[in-house]
Amino acid sequence: QVQLVESGGGLVQPGGSLRLSCAASGFTFSRYTMSWHRQALGKERELVAVIASATTSTNYADSVKGRFTISRDNAKNTVYLQMNSLKPEDTGVYYCKARFSLLDYWGQGTQVTVSS
């Protein structure tokens, strides 16, 4: 049974940091490209960051470049998103996704709220 479980969300002040984790099970994690997406209230879900399976090359949305870092630990079947210098516009539900060929798996999401 495939599972992606996000954790680490919460309420943080502008300028603060959070580290999200996504623990995977039920599939061969190391073969999958992993990504983080977010969805703000009333808006479409958008890609935040992606990390490849074999090369671990990364890519980021322009809005988070230089502030967010995606990483993965294949031994722990976990992908992370380190978020620094958070802004109110980073508020939303953050989802992790696993992709291999035509297969996509999504987690249930974790809420991030950036507010003073």
C-alpha positions as CSV (number, residue, x, y, z in Angstrom):
1,Q,0.0,0.0,0.0
2,V,1.5,3.3,-1.1
3,Q,1.7,6.0,1.5
4,L,3.1,9.5,1.6
5,V,2.9,11.2,4.9
6,E,3.8,14.9,5.2
7,S,4.7,16.5,8.5
8,G,6.4,19.6,9.9
9,G,3.8,22.3,9.0
10,G,2.5,24.9,11.4
11,L,2.3,28.6,12.1
12,V,5.4,30.7,11.7
13,Q,6.1,34.4,11.7
14,P,7.4,36.1,8.5
15,G,11.1,35.6,8.2
16,G,11.0,32.3,10.1
17,S,11.8,28.8,9.0
18,L,10.1,25.4,8.8
19,R,11.3,22.0,7.6
20,L,8.7,19.7,6.0
21,S,9.2,16.0,5.8
22,C,7.5,13.4,3.6
23,A,7.8,9.8,4.6
24,A,7.2,7.3,1.8
25,S,6.3,3.6,1.9
26,G,4.9,0.9,-0.3
27,F,7.0,1.6,-3.4
28,T,10.7,1.8,-4.4
29,F,11.4,5.4,-3.3
30,S,14.8,5.7,-4.9
31,R,13.3,5.3,-8.4
32,Y,10.8,8.1,-8.0
33,T,11.2,11.8,-8.8
34,M,9.9,13.6,-5.7
35,S,8.4,17.0,-5.6
36,W,6.7,19.5,-3.3
37,H,3.6,21.4,-4.3
38,R,1.4,23.9,-2.5
39,Q,-2.1,25.2,-2.8
40,A,-3.2,28.5,-1.3
41,L,-6.9,29.1,-0.5
42,G,-8.8,29.8,-3.7
43,K,-5.8,29.1,-6.0
44,E,-4.6,26.3,-8.1
45,R,-1.9,23.9,-6.8
46,E,1.6,24.9,-7.9
47,L,4.9,23.2,-8.1
48,V,7.4,24.4,-5.5
49,A,10.4,22.2,-5.9
50,V,11.4,18.9,-7.5
51,I,14.3,16.5,-7.0
52,A,15.2,13.8,-9.5
53,S,15.7,10.2,-8.5
54,A,19.1,9.2,-9.9
55,T,20.9,12.5,-10.3
56,T,19.2,14.2,-7.4
57,S,19.2,17.4,-9.5
58,T,16.8,20.0,-8.3
59,N,14.6,22.7,-9.6
60,Y,12.5,25.4,-7.9
61,A,9.7,27.8,-8.6
62,D,11.1,31.3,-9.1
63,S,9.1,32.5,-6.1
64,V,11.1,30.2,-3.7
65,K,14.6,30.2,-5.3
66,G,17.3,31.0,-2.7
67,R,14.9,30.4,0.2
68,F,13.7,26.8,-0.1
69,T,15.8,23.7,-0.4
70,I,14.6,20.2,-1.4
71,S,16.6,17.2,-0.4
72,R,16.0,13.4,-0.1
73,D,17.4,10.6,2.0
74,N,16.8,7.3,0.0
75,A,17.9,5.3,3.0
76,K,15.0,6.7,5.0
77,N,12.6,6.9,2.2
78,T,12.0,10.6,3.0
79,V,12.0,13.9,1.1
80,Y,12.5,17.2,2.9
81,L,11.7,20.8,2.2
82,Q,13.7,23.4,4.2
83,M,11.9,26.7,4.0
84,N,13.7,29.8,5.1
85,S,12.8,33.5,5.1
86,L,9.2,32.6,4.9
87,K,6.7,35.2,3.6
88,P,2.9,35.4,4.1
89,E,2.5,34.4,0.4
90,D,4.0,31.1,1.2
91,T,0.9,30.2,3.2
92,G,-0.9,27.1,1.9
93,V,-1.3,23.4,2.1
94,Y,2.0,21.7,1.1
95,Y,1.8,18.3,-0.6
96,C,4.5,15.9,-1.6
97,K,4.3,13.9,-4.8
98,A,6.1,10.8,-6.1
99,R,6.3,10.3,-9.8
100,F,7.7,7.3,-11.8
101,S,6.8,7.0,-15.5
102,L,3.0,7.6,-15.6
103,L,2.5,6.9,-11.9
104,D,1.8,9.7,-9.5
105,Y,1.2,9.4,-5.8
106,W,0.2,12.3,-3.5
107,G,0.3,12.8,0.2
108,Q,-2.5,14.3,2.2
109,G,-0.8,17.6,2.7
110,T,0.4,19.7,5.7
111,Q,-0.7,23.3,6.4
112,V,1.8,26.1,6.5
113,T,0.7,29.4,7.7
114,V,3.0,32.5,7.7
115,S,1.5,35.3,9.8
116,S,2.4,37.7,12.5
